[in-house]
Amino acid sequence: MSYPEKRRSNAWFLLPVFFGIIGGVGAYFILRKDDPHKAKNCLYLGIILMIVGIIFNVLIGTTIPGIESGTNVNI
């Protein structure tokens, strides 16, 4: 079934910016019938921001001094 394409607001791109992949998937399912091009772009933006966040966390985590494997905690 073909749906008529409606132009949606660019504010939908804020959903993946603030909520990452979850916001991208949510925006995709909301926009997929009205504006499929914007829906795919929101999904891609959520995936890209998730990957950038993971890389950023790995880089920051490896540069923190004082984190040692022996924390002297007995369980």
N, C-alpha and C positions, 0 to 999 in steps of 0.2 A: 504494500500500500504506500502510495506516495503522499507525503505531507507537504503543504505549501511552505516555502521557506520564508520566515520572518526575520528581520534584522533585530538582534537583541543588543542590549547595552554592553559597553565595554567594561562596565563595573563587575561583570561576571568573572573577570580575570583576577579580582581580588580574593575570590574564594580559594583558588589553589595557592595564591601567595601567602595567605594567612594560615591555611590548614593543610598545605602540602598535597600529598597524593590523595588523601581522603577528600579534600576540597575539590581536587581535579576530577575524581570519579563522580562526586556528587554533581558538579557542574556539567559533566558529560551527560549523565542520565537526565538532567533537567533540560538541557539545551539540544539534545540529539535530534529531536523531531522538528524543532523550530529553526535552528541554525547549526547544521551539522559541522560546518567548517570551524565555527567558534567553539563548538563542543570538543572537537579533536584537539584544537589548540590549547584549551583549558586542561585537558588530560595530559598533553605533552608537557605543559608548563609545570603541572604537579609532579610529574616524573622527574623532570630536570631539576626542580628545586629539592626533591628528595635526595637525588644523587649528590647535588652540591652540598647539602646539609650533612650527609654521611662523610663526604671527603673532608669537609671543614672540621667535623668532630674528630676524625682520625688524626688530622694534622695537629689540632689543639691537644688532643690526648697524648700524643707522642712527644710533645715539647714541654709538658708540665714536669718541672724538676721535683724530686722528692718522692715520687711514687715508686716504691720498690716492691719486689715480689715477696719479700719476707716482712710481713707486718707484725709478726710475733703475736698472733691471735690464736688462742687455743680453743678448739671447739670440742 
